[in-house]
């Protein structure tokens, strides 16, 4: 179920570095280089497959940006917060 | 060395599906699902490491978009066309 903006703002308080803009949750994770960034992308992919919920992933030389929304609900749901929290844990 | 726009337009004729916009080369590769898309990202990463030249990579559920430019030259160079061609070959 799609969350209201106030519910999203409330839940964001439990996450570090995530923002809500453009109808999605987004966070940029900096990395020292490409290898570390790529390794994180692969960890995120494992999480996404396990949850059957997939973020958009932008891989750059020294950073990975994750964008989470639930297409079927056209908005942010509890699944996106679950995904975000698990990706944070995997970022180490 | 940064290529002129006319050089870029000329070289683009040898590539399929690549566009030049916003100062970079860009192509979207569709895939059937996440696993295929992720496998392509990892092949692109190997190519990028071998060339020591890294595109920005957007991984989505059913597509991968590559964006190539040479930051040190603030534009598109022959290295970007080399990278683009090799990624096309790896897309199968």
N, CA and C atoms of all chains as a GROMACS GRO file, in nm:
protein
  552
    1UNK      N    1   0.085  -0.120   0.000
    1UNK     CA    2   0.000   0.000   0.000
    1UNK      C    3   0.088   0.125   0.000
    2UNK      N    4   0.056   0.216  -0.087
    2UNK     CA    5   0.132   0.339  -0.098
    2UNK      C    6   0.124   0.419   0.032
    3UNK      N    7   0.239   0.469   0.076
    3UNK     CA    8   0.244   0.548   0.200
    3UNK      C    9   0.217   0.694   0.169
    4UNK      N   10   0.158   0.762   0.265
    4UNK     CA   11   0.136   0.907   0.250
    4UNK      C   12   0.269   0.978   0.271
    5UNK      N   13   0.275   1.103   0.227
    5UNK     CA   14   0.400   1.177   0.244
    5UNK      C   15   0.437   1.191   0.391
    6UNK      N   16   0.338   1.210   0.479
    6UNK     CA   17   0.370   1.224   0.621
    6UNK      C   18   0.422   1.092   0.678
    7UNK      N   19   0.366   0.980   0.633
    7UNK     CA   20   0.418   0.850   0.677
    7UNK      C   21   0.563   0.831   0.628
    8UNK      N   22   0.588   0.873   0.505
    8UNK     CA   23   0.724   0.861   0.450
    8UNK      C   24   0.821   0.945   0.531
    9UNK      N   25   0.784   1.071   0.559
    9UNK     CA   26   0.871   1.161   0.636
    9UNK      C   27   0.900   1.103   0.774
   10UNK      N   28   0.799   1.041   0.834
   10UNK     CA   29   0.816   0.982   0.967
   10UNK      C   30   0.913   0.863   0.960
   11UNK      N   31   0.893   0.777   0.862
   11UNK     CA   32   0.979   0.659   0.851
   11UNK      C   33   1.122   0.694   0.813
   12UNK      N   34   1.138   0.804   0.740
   12UNK     CA   35   1.273   0.846   0.699
   12UNK      C   36   1.362   0.878   0.819
   13UNK      N   37   1.300   0.912   0.932
   13UNK     CA   38   1.378   0.945   1.052
   13UNK      C   39   1.459   0.826   1.101
   14UNK      N   40   1.415   0.706   1.065
   14UNK     CA   41   1.487   0.584   1.108
   14UNK      C   42   1.601   0.548   1.013
   15UNK      N   43   1.613   0.618   0.901
   15UNK     CA   44   1.718   0.588   0.804
   15UNK      C   45   1.817   0.704   0.796
   16UNK      N   46   1.941   0.671   0.760
   16UNK     CA   47   2.046   0.773   0.753
   16UNK      C   48   2.082   0.799   0.606
   17UNK      N   49   2.070   0.924   0.564
   17UNK     CA   50   2.119   0.960   0.431
   17UNK      C   51   2.019   0.941   0.318
   18UNK      N   52   1.901   0.892   0.350
   18UNK     CA   53   1.799   0.874   0.248
   18UNK      C   54   1.714   1.001   0.237
   19UNK      N   55   1.677   1.034   0.113
   19UNK     CA   56   1.588   1.148   0.091
   19UNK      C   57   1.464   1.101   0.016
   20UNK      N   58   1.359   1.178   0.026
   20UNK     CA   59   1.237   1.152  -0.051
   20UNK      C   60   1.218   1.269  -0.146
   21UNK      N   61   1.225   1.241  -0.274
   21UNK     CA   62   1.207   1.346  -0.374
   21UNK      C   63   1.168   1.279  -0.505
   22UNK      N   64   1.086   1.348  -0.582
   22UNK     CA   65   1.044   1.294  -0.711
   22UNK      C   66   0.968   1.163  -0.698
   23UNK      N   67   0.901   1.143  -0.584
   23UNK     CA   68   0.818   1.024  -0.567
   23UNK      C   69   0.894   0.897  -0.538
   24UNK      N   70   1.019   0.911  -0.492
   24UNK     CA   71   1.097   0.791  -0.462
   24UNK      C   72   1.196   0.820  -0.349
   25UNK      N   73   1.243   0.713  -0.287
   25UNK     CA   74   1.351   0.723  -0.189
   25UNK      C   75   1.484   0.714  -0.264
   26UNK      N   76   1.580   0.791  -0.219
   26UNK     CA   77   1.709   0.794  -0.288
   26UNK      C   78   1.823   0.813  -0.190
   27UNK      N   79   1.933   0.741  -0.216
   27UNK     CA   80   2.055   0.761  -0.135
   27UNK      C   81   2.178   0.738  -0.222
   28UNK      N   82   2.278   0.820  -0.202
   28UNK     CA   83   2.407   0.807  -0.269
   28UNK      C   84   2.508   0.754  -0.169
   29UNK      N   85   2.570   0.642  -0.202
   29UNK     CA   86   2.674   0.582  -0.119
   29UNK      C   87   2.810   0.607  -0.185
   30UNK      N   88   2.899   0.679  -0.120
   30UNK     CA   89   3.033   0.697  -0.178
   30UNK      C   90   3.122   0.575  -0.155
   31UNK      N   91   3.209   0.547  -0.250
   31UNK     CA   92   3.306   0.437  -0.237
   31UNK      C   93   3.442   0.487  -0.284
   32UNK      N   94   3.547   0.416  -0.241
   32UNK     CA   95   3.682   0.461  -0.274
   32UNK      C   96   3.714   0.444  -0.421
   33UNK      N   97   3.652   0.345  -0.483
   33UNK     CA   98   3.684   0.321  -0.624
   33UNK      C   99   3.577   0.235  -0.688
   34UNK      N  100   3.606   0.192  -0.808
   34UNK     CA  101   3.506   0.121  -0.886
   34UNK      C  102   3.479  -0.019  -0.832
   35UNK      N  103   3.584  -0.087  -0.790
   35UNK     CA  104   3.569  -0.225  -0.743
   35UNK      C  105   3.477  -0.233  -0.622
   36UNK      N  106   3.497  -0.143  -0.527
   36UNK     CA  107   3.411  -0.142  -0.408
   36UNK      C  108   3.267  -0.108  -0.445
   37UNK      N  109   3.252  -0.012  -0.537
   37UNK     CA  110   3.117   0.027  -0.580
   37UNK      C  111   3.046  -0.090  -0.648
   38UNK      N  112   3.118  -0.160  -0.734
   38UNK     CA  113   3.060  -0.274  -0.805
   38UNK      C  114   3.022  -0.386  -0.708
   39UNK      N  115   3.106  -0.411  -0.609
   39UNK     CA  116   3.077  -0.515  -0.511
   39UNK      C  117   2.946  -0.482  -0.437
   40UNK      N  118   2.927  -0.356  -0.406
   40UNK     CA  119   2.803  -0.315  -0.340
   40UNK      C  120   2.683  -0.336  -0.431
   41UNK      N  121   2.696  -0.303  -0.559
   41UNK     CA  122   2.587  -0.326  -0.654
   41UNK      C  123   2.546  -0.473  -0.653
   42UNK      N  124   2.643  -0.561  -0.648
   42UNK     CA  125   2.611  -0.704  -0.649
   42UNK      C  126   2.546  -0.749  -0.518
   43UNK      N  127   2.584  -0.687  -0.406
   43UNK     CA  128   2.516  -0.718  -0.280
   43UNK      C  129   2.371  -0.668  -0.284
   44UNK      N  130   2.354  -0.548  -0.337
   44UNK     CA  131   2.218  -0.493  -0.350
   44UNK      C  132   2.133  -0.583  -0.440
   45UNK      N  133   2.193  -0.634  -0.546
   45UNK     CA  134   2.121  -0.722  -0.639
   45UNK      C  135   2.073  -0.849  -0.568
   46UNK      N  136   2.157  -0.905  -0.483
   46UNK     CA  137   2.117  -1.024  -0.406
   46UNK      C  138   1.998  -0.994  -0.316
   47UNK      N  139   2.006  -0.881  -0.250
   47UNK     CA  140   1.896  -0.839  -0.161
   47UNK      C  141   1.768  -0.820  -0.242
   48UNK      N  142   1.781  -0.753  -0.355
   48UNK     CA  143   1.665  -0.725  -0.440
   48UNK      C  144   1.598  -0.854  -0.488
   49UNK      N  145   1.682  -0.951  -0.526
   49UNK     CA  146   1.628  -1.079  -0.572
   49UNK      C  147   1.558  -1.152  -0.457
   50UNK      N  148   1.619  -1.146  -0.338
   50UNK     CA  149   1.560  -1.213  -0.222
   50UNK      C  150   1.425  -1.152  -0.186
   51UNK      N  151   1.414  -1.021  -0.199
   51UNK     CA  152   1.289  -0.951  -0.164
   51UNK      C  153   1.192  -0.948  -0.282
   52UNK      N  154   1.241  -0.984  -0.398
   52UNK     CA  155   1.167  -0.964  -0.523
   52UNK      C  156   1.116  -0.821  -0.535
   53UNK      N  157   1.207  -0.730  -0.505
   53UNK     CA  158   1.177  -0.586  -0.514
   53UNK      C  159   1.309  -0.517  -0.550
   54UNK      N  160   1.308  -0.447  -0.663
   54UNK     CA  161   1.434  -0.402  -0.723
   54UNK      C  162   1.444  -0.251  -0.731
   55UNK      N  163   1.550  -0.195  -0.676
   55UNK     CA  164   1.571  -0.051  -0.691
   55UNK      C  165   1.631  -0.020  -0.827
   56UNK      N  166   1.625   0.105  -0.868
   56UNK     CA  167   1.712   0.151  -0.976
   56UNK      C  168   1.848   0.178  -0.914
   57UNK      N  169   1.954   0.138  -0.985
   57UNK     CA  170   2.090   0.145  -0.931
   57UNK      C  171   2.178   0.222  -1.028
   58UNK      N  172   2.234   0.334  -0.984
   58UNK     CA  173   2.330   0.407  -1.068
   58UNK      C  174   2.471   0.381  -1.014
   59UNK      N  175   2.549   0.314  -1.096
   59UNK     CA  176   2.687   0.282  -1.061
   59UNK      C  177   2.780   0.382  -1.127
   60UNK      N  178   2.859   0.452  -1.046
   60UNK     CA  179   2.959   0.544  -1.098
   60UNK      C  180   3.096   0.506  -1.041
   61UNK      N  181   3.199   0.571  -1.086
   61UNK     CA  182   3.334   0.528  -1.047
   61UNK      C  183   3.350   0.524  -0.895
   62UNK      N  184   3.304   0.627  -0.828
   62UNK     CA  185   3.326   0.634  -0.683
   62UNK      C  186   3.198   0.642  -0.602
   63UNK      N  187   3.088   0.593  -0.658
   63UNK     CA  188   2.961   0.603  -0.586
   63UNK      C  189   2.855   0.512  -0.647
   64UNK      N  190   2.761   0.475  -0.561
   64UNK     CA  191   2.641   0.404  -0.606
   64UNK      C  192   2.521   0.481  -0.552
   65UNK      N  193   2.425   0.509  -0.638
   65UNK     CA  194   2.302   0.574  -0.596
   65UNK      C  195   2.186   0.478  -0.613
   66UNK      N  196   2.109   0.458  -0.507
   66UNK     CA  197   1.991   0.371  -0.513
   66UNK      C  198   1.865   0.456  -0.514
   67UNK      N  199   1.769   0.416  -0.596
   67UNK     CA  200   1.640   0.484  -0.606
   67UNK      C  201   1.530   0.380  -0.587
   68UNK      N  202   1.446   0.397  -0.487
   68UNK     CA  203   1.347   0.295  -0.453
   68UNK      C  204   1.206   0.350  -0.463
   69UNK      N  205   1.125   0.284  -0.542
   69UNK     CA  206   0.982   0.309  -0.543
   69UNK      C  207   0.912   0.182  -0.587
   70UNK      N  208   0.783   0.176  -0.562
   70UNK     CA  209   0.704   0.057  -0.598
   70UNK      C  210   0.620   0.092  -0.719
   71UNK      N  211   0.664   0.042  -0.836
   71UNK     CA  212   0.598   0.080  -0.962
   71UNK      C  213   0.449   0.045  -0.960
   72UNK      N  214   0.416  -0.072  -0.906
   72UNK     CA  215   0.277  -0.118  -0.910
   72UNK      C  216   0.185  -0.028  -0.827
   73UNK      N  217   0.243   0.042  -0.729
   73UNK     CA  218   0.163   0.133  -0.645
   73UNK      C  219   0.185   0.279  -0.683
   74UNK      N  220   0.276   0.299  -0.780
   74UNK     CA  221   0.310   0.434  -0.824
   74UNK      C  222   0.349   0.523  -0.706
   75UNK      N  223   0.427   0.467  -0.615
   75UNK     CA  224   0.471   0.546  -0.501
   75UNK      C  225   0.560   0.464  -0.410
   76UNK      N  226   0.583   0.518  -0.292
   76UNK     CA  227   0.672   0.453  -0.194
   76UNK      C  228   0.588   0.370  -0.098
   77UNK      N  229   0.631   0.246  -0.075
   77UNK     CA  230   0.560   0.155   0.016
   77UNK      C  231   0.656   0.104   0.124
   78UNK      N  232   0.601   0.025   0.215
   78UNK     CA  233   0.683  -0.036   0.321
   78UNK      C  234   0.794  -0.122   0.260
   79UNK      N  235   0.769  -0.180   0.143
   79UNK     CA  236   0.872  -0.261   0.076
   79UNK      C  237   0.996  -0.178   0.043
   80UNK      N  238   0.975  -0.053   0.009
   80UNK     CA  239   1.088   0.034  -0.024
   80UNK      C  240   1.172   0.064   0.101
   81UNK      N  241   1.104   0.082   0.213
   81UNK     CA  242   1.179   0.107   0.337
   81UNK      C  243   1.254  -0.019   0.381
   82UNK      N  244   1.193  -0.133   0.362
   82UNK     CA  245   1.261  -0.260   0.393
   82UNK      C  246   1.387  -0.273   0.307
   83UNK      N  247   1.371  -0.252   0.178
   83UNK     CA  248   1.484  -0.258   0.084
   83UNK      C  249   1.594  -0.158   0.125
   84UNK      N  250   1.554  -0.037   0.155
   84UNK     CA  251   1.651   0.067   0.192
   84UNK      C  252   1.730   0.028   0.316
   85UNK      N  253   1.660  -0.022   0.416
   85UNK     CA  254   1.729  -0.061   0.540
   85UNK      C  255   1.826  -0.175   0.518
   86UNK      N  256   1.786  -0.272   0.437
   86UNK     CA  257   1.875  -0.385   0.411
   86UNK      C  258   1.996  -0.345   0.328
   87UNK      N  259   1.978  -0.251   0.235
   87UNK     CA  260   2.092  -0.204   0.156
   87UNK      C  261   2.189  -0.126   0.245
   88UNK      N  262   2.137  -0.049   0.337
   88UNK     CA  263   2.225   0.021   0.433
   88UNK      C  264   2.309  -0.080   0.511
   89UNK      N  265   2.245  -0.187   0.555
   89UNK     CA  266   2.318  -0.287   0.633
   89UNK      C  267   2.428  -0.352   0.548
   90UNK      N  268   2.401  -0.367   0.419
   90UNK     CA  269   2.497  -0.432   0.329
   90UNK      C  270   2.610  -0.337   0.286
   91UNK      N  271   2.591  -0.207   0.311
   91UNK     CA  272   2.692  -0.109   0.269
   91UNK      C  273   2.812  -0.114   0.362
   92UNK      N  274   2.793  -0.169   0.480
   92UNK     CA  275   2.904  -0.189   0.574
   92UNK      C  276   2.958  -0.061   0.632
   93UNK      N  277   4.209   1.317  -2.638
   93UNK     CA  278   4.170   1.448  -2.689
   93UNK      C  279   4.020   1.453  -2.716
   94UNK      N  280   3.959   1.558  -2.670
   94UNK     CA  281   3.815   1.575  -2.688
   94UNK      C  282   3.779   1.584  -2.836
   95UNK      N  283   3.676   1.512  -2.874
   95UNK     CA  284   3.632   1.514  -3.013
   95UNK      C  285   3.534   1.628  -3.037
   96UNK      N  286   3.536   1.682  -3.156
   96UNK     CA  287   3.438   1.785  -3.192
   96UNK      C  288   3.302   1.719  -3.215
   97UNK      N  289   3.198   1.799  -3.213
   97UNK     CA  290   3.065   1.743  -3.233
   97UNK      C  291   3.053   1.677  -3.370
   98UNK      N  292   3.115   1.734  -3.472
   98UNK     CA  293   3.106   1.672  -3.605
   98UNK      C  294   3.180   1.539  -3.609
   99UNK      N  295   3.295   1.531  -3.539
   99UNK     CA  296   3.366   1.403  -3.530
   99UNK      C  297   3.280   1.299  -3.458
  100UNK      N  298   3.213   1.344  -3.352
  100UNK     CA  299   3.127   1.253  -3.275
  100UNK      C  300   3.013   1.201  -3.363
  101UNK      N  301   2.948   1.292  -3.435
  101UNK     CA  302   2.835   1.253  -3.523
  101UNK      C  303   2.883   1.154  -3.629
  102UNK      N  304   3.002   1.176  -3.679
  102UNK     CA  305   3.056   1.087  -3.782
  102UNK      C  306   3.082   0.948  -3.726
  103UNK      N  307   3.145   0.945  -3.610
  103UNK     CA  308   3.178   0.815  -3.548
  103UNK      C  309   3.053   0.741  -3.501
  104UNK      N  310   2.948   0.814  -3.466
  104UNK     CA  311   2.825   0.750  -3.419
  104UNK      C  312   2.762   0.663  -3.528
  105UNK      N  313   2.794   0.694  -3.655
  105UNK     CA  314   2.737   0.616  -3.766
  105UNK      C  315   2.782   0.470  -3.761
  106UNK      N  316   2.896   0.447  -3.694
  106UNK     CA  317   2.948   0.309  -3.685
  106UNK      C  318   2.888   0.232  -3.567
  107UNK      N  319   2.810   0.299  -3.484
  107UNK     CA  320   2.750   0.234  -3.367
  107UNK      C  321   2.599   0.228  -3.383
  108UNK      N  322   2.540   0.128  -3.318
  108UNK     CA  323   2.395   0.111  -3.328
  108UNK      C  324   2.329   0.144  -3.194
  109UNK      N  325   2.236   0.239  -3.196
  109UNK     CA  326   2.158   0.265  -3.076
  109UNK      C  327   2.218   0.365  -2.980
  110UNK      N  328   2.335   0.416  -3.011
  110UNK     CA  329   2.398   0.517  -2.926
  110UNK      C  330   2.355   0.657  -2.970
  111UNK      N  331   2.334   0.743  -2.871
  111UNK     CA  332   2.302   0.882  -2.899
  111UNK      C  333   2.405   0.972  -2.833
  112UNK      N  334   2.416   1.093  -2.883
  112UNK     CA  335   2.502   1.195  -2.821
  112UNK      C  336   2.412   1.306  -2.773
  113UNK      N  337   2.410   1.325  -2.643
  113UNK     CA  338   2.327   1.432  -2.584
  113UNK      C  339   2.383   1.464  -2.448
  114UNK      N  340   2.370   1.591  -2.412
  114UNK     CA  341   2.417   1.632  -2.280
  114UNK      C  342   2.567   1.610  -2.262
  115UNK      N  343   2.641   1.614  -2.374
  115UNK     CA  344   2.786   1.603  -2.364
  115UNK      C  345   2.838   1.463  -2.339
  116UNK      N  346   2.755   1.362  -2.366
  116UNK     CA  347   2.800   1.224  -2.344
  116UNK      C  348   2.733   1.131  -2.442
  117UNK      N  349   2.792   1.012  -2.459
  117UNK     CA  350   2.732   0.905  -2.538
  117UNK      C  351   2.641   0.825  -2.445
  118UNK      N  352   2.527   0.782  -2.497
  118UNK     CA  353   2.433   0.709  -2.412
  118UNK      C  354   2.360   0.601  -2.492
  119UNK      N  355   2.340   0.487  -2.429
  119UNK     CA  356   2.260   0.380  -2.492
  119UNK      C  357   2.186   0.302  -2.385
  120UNK      N  358   2.061   0.268  -2.416
  120UNK     CA  359   1.980   0.184  -2.328
  120UNK      C  360   1.970   0.045  -2.389
  121UNK      N  361   2.011  -0.055  -2.314
  121UNK     CA  362   2.002  -0.195  -2.356
  121UNK      C  363   1.886  -0.261  -2.280
  122UNK      N  364   1.786  -0.308  -2.350
  122UNK     CA  365   1.677  -0.379  -2.281
  122UNK      C  366   1.716  -0.524  -2.250
  123UNK      N  367   1.666  -0.575  -2.138
  123UNK     CA  368   1.688  -0.715  -2.101
  123UNK      C  369   1.556  -0.774  -2.053
  124UNK      N  370   1.551  -0.908  -2.055
  124UNK     CA  371   1.426  -0.973  -2.017
  124UNK      C  372   1.396  -0.959  -1.868
  125UNK      N  373   1.500  -0.950  -1.788
  125UNK     CA  374   1.477  -0.942  -1.644
  125UNK      C  375   1.600  -0.892  -1.572
  126UNK      N  376   1.595  -0.899  -1.443
  126UNK     CA  377   1.700  -0.840  -1.361
  126UNK      C  378   1.831  -0.918  -1.372
  127UNK      N  379   1.822  -1.049  -1.374
  127UNK     CA  380   1.943  -1.132  -1.374
  127UNK      C  381   2.026  -1.106  -1.500
  128UNK      N  382   1.961  -1.100  -1.614
  128UNK     CA  383   2.033  -1.072  -1.739
  128UNK      C  384   2.094  -0.932  -1.737
  129UNK      N  385   2.018  -0.837  -1.684
  129UNK     CA  386   2.067  -0.699  -1.677
  129UNK      C  387   2.190  -0.692  -1.587
  130UNK      N  388   2.183  -0.758  -1.474
  130UNK     CA  389   2.296  -0.757  -1.380
  130UNK      C  390   2.419  -0.824  -1.441
  131UNK      N  391   2.399  -0.933  -1.512
  131UNK     CA  392   2.513  -1.002  -1.575
  131UNK      C  393   2.581  -0.908  -1.674
  132UNK      N  394   2.503  -0.831  -1.747
  132UNK     CA  395   2.562  -0.736  -1.842
  132UNK      C  396   2.641  -0.628  -1.768
  133UNK      N  397   2.588  -0.580  -1.658
  133UNK     CA  398   2.660  -0.479  -1.578
  133UNK      C  399   2.798  -0.533  -1.536
  134UNK      N  400   2.802  -0.659  -1.499
  134UNK     CA  401   2.930  -0.716  -1.457
  134UNK      C  402   3.026  -0.735  -1.575
  135UNK      N  403   2.972  -0.764  -1.693
  135UNK     CA  404   3.058  -0.770  -1.811
  135UNK      C  405   3.112  -0.631  -1.847
  136UNK      N  406   3.026  -0.532  -1.838
  136UNK     CA  407   3.069  -0.394  -1.864
  136UNK      C  408   3.178  -0.353  -1.764
  137UNK      N  409   3.161  -0.394  -1.640
  137UNK     CA  410   3.259  -0.360  -1.537
  137UNK      C  411   3.395  -0.419  -1.570
  138UNK      N  412   3.397  -0.542  -1.619
  138UNK     CA  413   3.525  -0.605  -1.657
  138UNK      C  414   3.591  -0.528  -1.770
  139UNK      N  415   3.512  -0.490  -1.868
  139UNK     CA  416   3.564  -0.411  -1.981
  139UNK      C  417   3.619  -0.278  -1.931
  140UNK      N  418   3.544  -0.213  -1.844
  140UNK     CA  419   3.584  -0.081  -1.792
  140UNK      C  420   3.715  -0.091  -1.715
  141UNK      N  421   3.729  -0.198  -1.637
  141UNK     CA  422   3.852  -0.214  -1.561
  141UNK      C  423   3.969  -0.241  -1.656
  142UNK      N  424   3.946  -0.321  -1.759
  142UNK     CA  425   4.052  -0.352  -1.855
  142UNK      C  426   4.098  -0.227  -1.930
  143UNK      N  427   4.004  -0.140  -1.962
  143UNK     CA  428   4.036  -0.016  -2.035
  143UNK      C  429   4.078   0.096  -1.940
  144UNK      N  430   4.056   0.077  -1.813
  144UNK     CA  431   4.070   0.183  -1.713
  144UNK      C  432   3.991   0.308  -1.755
  145UNK      N  433   3.870   0.282  -1.800
  145UNK     CA  434   3.780   0.389  -1.842
  145UNK      C  435   3.638   0.342  -1.810
  146UNK      N  436   3.568   0.419  -1.728
  146UNK     CA  437   3.445   0.369  -1.666
  146UNK      C  438   3.322   0.451  -1.705
  147UNK      N  439   3.221   0.386  -1.759
  147UNK     CA  440   3.096   0.457  -1.788
  147UNK      C  441   3.014   0.472  -1.660
  148UNK      N  442   2.917   0.561  -1.663
  148UNK     CA  443   2.812   0.558  -1.563
  148UNK      C  444   2.713   0.451  -1.608
  149UNK      N  445   2.664   0.371  -1.514
  149UNK     CA  446   2.580   0.256  -1.546
  149UNK      C  447   2.451   0.264  -1.464
  150UNK      N  448   2.337   0.272  -1.535
  150UNK     CA  449   2.208   0.269  -1.465
  150UNK      C  450   2.146   0.131  -1.484
  151UNK      N  451   2.134   0.059  -1.374
  151UNK     CA  452   2.076  -0.075  -1.375
  151UNK      C  453   1.931  -0.066  -1.330
  152UNK      N  454   1.840  -0.111  -1.417
  152UNK     CA  455   1.698  -0.116  -1.383
  152UNK      C  456   1.650  -0.259  -1.404
  153UNK      N  457   1.526  -0.286  -1.365
  153UNK     CA  458   1.479  -0.424  -1.368
  153UNK      C  459   1.496  -0.487  -1.506
  154UNK      N  460   1.458  -0.416  -1.611
  154UNK     CA  461   1.460  -0.474  -1.744
  154UNK      C  462   1.548  -0.400  -1.842
  155UNK      N  463   1.647  -0.327  -1.791
  155UNK     CA  464   1.732  -0.249  -1.881
  155UNK      C  465   1.858  -0.202  -1.811
  156UNK      N  466   1.960  -0.180  -1.894
  156UNK     CA  467   2.083  -0.116  -1.847
  156UNK      C  468   2.111   0.002  -1.940
  157UNK      N  469   2.137   0.118  -1.884
  157UNK     CA  470   2.173   0.234  -1.963
  157UNK      C  471   2.318   0.271  -1.933
  158UNK      N  472   2.398   0.285  -2.040
  158UNK     CA  473   2.538   0.326  -2.024
  158UNK      C  474   2.555   0.470  -2.070
  159UNK      N  475   2.634   0.544  -1.995
  159UNK     CA  476   2.663   0.684  -2.027
  159UNK      C  477   2.814   0.701  -2.026
  160UNK      N  478   2.870   0.742  -2.140
  160UNK     CA  479   3.015   0.747  -2.155
  160UNK      C  480   3.063   0.889  -2.185
  161UNK      N  481   3.152   0.936  -2.101
  161UNK     CA  482   3.225   1.059  -2.131
  161UNK      C  483   3.359   1.053  -2.059
  162UNK      N  484   3.451   1.139  -2.102
  162UNK     CA  485   3.584   1.142  -2.041
  162UNK      C  486   3.593   1.264  -1.952
  163UNK      N  487   3.584   1.238  -1.821
  163UNK     CA  488   3.578   1.350  -1.725
  163UNK      C  489   3.700   1.442  -1.738
  164UNK      N  490   3.819   1.381  -1.756
  164UNK     CA  491   3.942   1.461  -1.759
  164UNK      C  492   3.945   1.555  -1.879
  165UNK      N  493   3.869   1.522  -1.984
  165UNK     CA  494   3.864   1.606  -2.104
  165UNK      C  495   3.734   1.685  -2.111
  166UNK      N  496   3.647   1.660  -2.015
  166UNK     CA  497   3.517   1.726  -2.011
  166UNK      C  498   3.442   1.712  -2.143
  167UNK      N  499   3.447   1.590  -2.199
  167UNK     CA  500   3.378   1.566  -2.325
  167UNK      C  501   3.396   1.422  -2.369
  168UNK      N  502   3.360   1.399  -2.492
  168UNK     CA  503   3.368   1.265  -2.549
  168UNK      C  504   3.500   1.249  -2.626
  169UNK      N  505   3.568   1.138  -2.602
  169UNK     CA  506   3.696   1.111  -2.668
  169UNK      C  507   3.690   0.975  -2.739
  170UNK      N  508   3.799   0.941  -2.806
  170UNK     CA  509   3.808   0.811  -2.872
  170UNK      C  510   3.792   0.697  -2.771
  171UNK      N  511   3.836   0.720  -2.648
  171UNK     CA  512   3.821   0.618  -2.543
  171UNK      C  513   3.674   0.583  -2.520
  172UNK      N  514   3.588   0.681  -2.533
  172UNK     CA  515   3.444   0.655  -2.512
  172UNK      C  516   3.387   0.571  -2.625
  173UNK      N  517   3.434   0.595  -2.747
  173UNK     CA  518   3.386   0.513  -2.859
  173UNK      C  519   3.440   0.370  -2.849
  174UNK      N  520   3.563   0.358  -2.802
  174UNK     CA  521   3.620   0.224  -2.781
  174UNK      C  522   3.536   0.149  -2.677
  175UNK      N  523   3.510   0.215  -2.566
  175UNK     CA  524   3.428   0.155  -2.460
  175UNK      C  525   3.290   0.117  -2.511
  176UNK      N  526   3.227   0.208  -2.585
  176UNK     CA  527   3.092   0.183  -2.638
  176UNK      C  528   3.090   0.059  -2.729
  177UNK      N  529   3.188   0.051  -2.818
  177UNK     CA  530   3.193  -0.062  -2.910
  177UNK      C  531   3.213  -0.194  -2.838
  178UNK      N  532   3.299  -0.194  -2.738
  178UNK     CA  533   3.324  -0.318  -2.663
  178UNK      C  534   3.201  -0.359  -2.580
  179UNK      N  535   3.131  -0.262  -2.527
  179UNK     CA  536   3.009  -0.295  -2.451
  179UNK      C  537   2.902  -0.353  -2.543
  180UNK      N  538   2.891  -0.298  -2.662
  180UNK     CA  539   2.798  -0.354  -2.761
  180UNK      C  540   2.830  -0.501  -2.789
  181UNK      N  541   2.959  -0.528  -2.806
  181UNK     CA  542   3.000  -0.666  -2.834
  181UNK      C  543   2.966  -0.759  -2.717
  182UNK      N  544   2.973  -0.706  -2.596
  182UNK     CA  545   2.947  -0.786  -2.476
  182UNK      C  546   2.798  -0.802  -2.448
  183UNK      N  547   2.716  -0.722  -2.517
  183UNK     CA  548   2.571  -0.729  -2.493
  183UNK      C  549   2.510  -0.852  -2.560
  184UNK      N  550   2.581  -0.907  -2.655
  184UNK     CA  551   2.540  -1.032  -2.718
  184UNK      C  552   2.417  -1.019  -2.806
   0.00000   0.00000   0.00000
